[in-house]
Amino acid sequence: MDARAQALLAPFSLQGKVALVTGASSGFGREFAYALSAAGASVVLAARRIDRLEEARDAILDAGGKAMAVAMDVTDRVSIDAALDAAEAEFGTITVVINNAGISMPQPLLHMEDEAWDKLINTNLSSVAYVTKACAARMVAADVAGSIVNIASILSIRVQSFLTSYAAAKAGVVQFTRAAALELAQHNIRVNALCPGYFATEITSDWLASAEGAQLKSRIPQQRAGEIEELFGPLLLLASDAGSHMTGTSLVVDGGHVHSEL
């Protein structure tokens, strides 16, 4: 690799950074943890059950990376602080945060249970505020710059039946991202959102292969769902110094789905 290529790629490096990934036991979160480690970060994998994180942590260690697993309930401020204490004791101040934890609970609006609404909003929206606040406060105290990436969705822009609570939460994440970016810029902390469309994961692959999934893919301009690896570049752009002049941005990665004809 020549000097020019090295100079172009250098800002994407996370060497020396400590990255937290919530919801890291499966799906996007686990794959994001692998990508951040490959870019040089020391990775803190967080989820409610630490036993579900061990395989991902061990895979990073076996590949020569640095990683630890912490139990964290993203809806519980005490649990968040305890996990951050453990992470700091091992790696130092977290400077990259990937707020990825989330759930989906499809329900018709007229039959939506209050408990289900509260659980989804707390997990998908309130948790983003709790983790962002806790991590940003520690960055400010340590006088270090940071990057926070909130995983939203194209359902923050478009809507779909039976996902009212999910769409409301993800739209809230986008607006929270913008407002937090405005406040935290003075502390050299960037806050951005990544809005994926439909991607093939262990949860969605069978559905995407069904007749209903094929119908959905036909409405995507690129005529296919995304592969998780196609999120790594956008994620690293927002997390690394390559995106140093980006804050308050919502980056959509969806094969053009939000621009499909009505």
N, C-alpha and C positions, 0 to 999 in steps of 0.2 A: 504494500500500500504506500503510495507516494505521500509527500508532506501535505499536499493540498487536500487529499482525501481524508487524511488523519485530522486535519484542521476542521473539515466539514462535519465529521462524525463525533469529534471530541465533546461538543456540548450535550450530546445525548447520553453521555456516560453518567452513571450514578455512583461512581467510585467514591468512597468515603461518606456516602449518604446512608442514613438509617430510615428504612421505609416500613410503615405499618400498613397491613392489608386486613380489613375486617371482612368477615364472611369468607375466610380463606380456606375452609375445609373442602370446598368443592366448586365446580363450575368456573365462572369468571374469576372469582377470588383466588383460587388455587393456581390457575394459569397466569394470572397477573403476578402472583408471587414468584413464579418461575422466571417470568420475563424481567422483573425488577432485579432479581438475583443475577441473571445473565448480563444485565447492564452494569453490575458491579455493586449494587446496594447490599447492605446487611438487612435482612428481611425479618420482620416480626409478624408472624402469622397469628391472627386472632379469630376466635370463634367461641361459642358458648361451651362446647365440649372439646377439651384439649386433646382427648384421645383421637378425635377425628382429624387432627392437624398433624399427627406424628408422621404419617406417610409422606406428606408434602414436605415437611421439615427435613426428614431424612433424605429425600430425593435431592434437595438443595445441598445438603451437607455432602452427600456422596459425589455430587458434581463439582465439589470444591468451593462451594459458596458458604456464606455465613447466614444462619437462620436460627430462630428460636420460636417456640409456640407458647402462646399465653391464652388463658381462659378469659374471655371478655363477653359480658352481656352488654351489647351496645345500647340497651334501653335503661341501664342502671349506672348512674354516675359513680357510685362507689366501686363497682366492678371495673369501670373504665379506668379510674385513677389507680387501682391496684395493678392492673395490667400494664399501665404506662410506667409505674414505679419499677416493675420487674424488667421491662424493656430497657429503661434508662440505666438500671444497674448493670445490665449485660453489655449494651451497645452505646449508651449515651443518648443524647436528645434526638428524638424522632424529628426528621426534617422533611420527610415525604409521607403524606397520608393518602391512602386510597380508601374512601368511604364506600365500600362495596356491599356490605351486609344488606340483605333485603329478602322479602317474601312476596309471593303472589297468591291471592285468595279470591279467585273469580266467584262473584255472586251477583245475581240480578239485584238491581237497586231496591226494588220493592220488597225484597226478601232479605236484605242485608242486615246482619245481626250487629248490634252496637259493639259487642265484644270483638267481633272480627274487624270492624272499622278501626277501633282503638288499637288493636294489636298491629295492624298493618301500618297505620300512621306512625305509631311509636317506633316500629322497626325500620321503616323506609324513610321517614322524614325527621322525626325527633332525634333519632340516633345520630343523624348527620350533624345536627346542631350540637349535640352533646360531645361527640368525639372531636369535632372541629374546635369547639371552645376549649376543651381540655388540652388538646395538642398545641393549639396556637398560643395559649397562655404559657406553656412550657417553652416554646420557641422564643417568645418575647422575653421571658425570664432569663434564658440562656443567651440572649442577644444574637440569635442566628436566623438566617433567612430560611424560608420553607416553601413548599408547594403542596397544596391540598387538592386532590382530584375527587370529585363526587360523582359516583356512577348514577346517572339518571336514566332516561329512556326516550325513545321517540314518542312514547305515550305522554311525554310532557308537552308535546306539540300537537299530535293527532290523538284521537280517542278510539276506543273499541268497546263494544257492548260487554257488560258483565265485569268490567275492570275499572269501575268508577273510583274506588278507593285508591287503587294503584296509580291511575292517571293523576288523581288529585295530589297524591304524595310526591310523584316524580315532578309534577309541575312546581310543587313547593320546593323541591330540591334545587331546581333551576333558579327560582327567584331567591332562595336563600344563598345560593352561590354568588349571584350578582351583588346582593347586599353585603355579604361577608367580604367579598373582594374589595368593595369600596372602603370598608372599615380597616381591613388588615393590610392594605397596600402601604400605609405609612410605616408598617413594621417589616416591610420587605417579605411579606408572606403573600403568595399568589393563591387564588382560589378559582378553580375552573370545574366545569362539568363535562363528562363524557356521556353522550347519548347514543347507546347502541340500538340498532334495529333488531331484526330476528337473526339469531346466530345458532349454529348447530352445537349443542352441548349434549351431555349424557341425559339430560332431562327432556330436551326438545327434539332430539334426532328422530325418534320414532314418529312423533307427530308431524314433523316436517316431511317425512316420507309418505304420509297418508294422503288421501284424496283432498282433505281439507287443507293440509299443509301445502300441497301442490297448487291449490287454488290461490292461497296467500302468496306464494312465490311468483305466481303469474302476474301479480299486481306490483311487484318490485321491478323497477326499470332494468336492473341487471339480471332479472329472472332467476334469482337464487338467493338463498340465505347466506350469511357471512360465515367464515371460519374464524375461530377465536384468534388465531394468529394475526388476522387482519386488524385486530384491535391493539396489537402491541405497539405499532408505530405511533398511532394517535396517543396512546397512554404515555409512552415515553416522551413524546413531544410536550405534553402538559406537565409531566412530573419532573422533567430535567431542565437544565439551563437552556436547552434548545428553544424552550417556550418562555424565555425570560421576560419578554414584553407582552405576554398574554395573561390577562387576569379578568375574571368575570365572564369568560367565554363559555359557551355551550357548544361543544364540538360533536356534530352528528355523524355517525358512521353506520350507514344503513342501506347502501346500494341504491340510494336515491328514493327510498320508499316514501319519505315525507313529501316528495314532489310528484308522486304518482297522480294520474288523472282521477278526478272525482266522478 
